[in-house]
Amino acid sequence: MAKAYGTRLANDLVREAIQIHGAVGFARRVAESGESVRLEEMYRDAKILEIFKGANELQQ
């Protein structure tokens, strides 16, 4: 249950961060400054954790 809660929370938080940053949230690099943006990487990782081993496929 802790893994299911943790992965759901991670997904929700990263999704909100991407909403806040808009299109820049999915950019790997911001062209003008060359600054790296890790939100898309965090979103991929959070989604993989949710899918991995089916922890979020629990019957409620």
C-alpha positions in Angstrom: 0.0 0.0 0.0 2.9 2.4 0.7 4.3 1.8 -2.8 0.9 2.5 -4.4 0.5 5.7 -2.3 4.0 6.9 -3.0 3.8 6.3 -6.8 0.4 8.0 -7.0 1.7 11.0 -5.0 4.9 11.2 -7.2 2.8 11.2 -10.4 0.4 13.8 -9.0 3.2 16.2 -7.9 5.2 15.9 -11.2 2.0 16.4 -13.2 1.2 19.6 -11.2 4.8 20.9 -11.7 4.5 20.4 -15.5 1.1 22.2 -15.4 2.7 25.1 -13.6 5.7 25.3 -16.0 3.6 24.8 -19.1 5.4 23.8 -22.3 8.7 24.3 -20.7 7.9 21.4 -18.4 8.4 18.9 -21.3 11.4 20.6 -22.8 14.8 19.0 -22.1 16.7 22.2 -22.6 15.6 25.8 -22.6 17.2 27.2 -25.9 18.0 30.7 -24.7 19.8 29.8 -21.5 20.9 26.2 -22.2 19.5 25.3 -18.8 18.4 21.7 -18.3 14.8 21.0 -17.2 14.3 17.6 -15.5 10.5 17.6 -15.3 10.0 15.4 -18.3 12.5 12.9 -16.9 10.8 12.9 -13.5 7.4 12.3 -15.2 8.8 9.3 -17.1 10.4 7.9 -13.9 7.2 8.4 -11.9 5.1 6.7 -14.5 7.5 3.7 -14.7 7.3 3.3 -10.9 3.5 3.3 -11.1 3.5 0.6 -13.8 6.4 -1.5 -12.5 5.2 -4.8 -10.9 1.6 -3.7 -10.9 1.6 -2.1 -7.4 -1.2 0.4 -8.5 -3.4 -2.4 -9.9 -4.8 -3.2 -6.4 -8.5 -3.9 -6.0 -10.1 -1.2 -3.8 
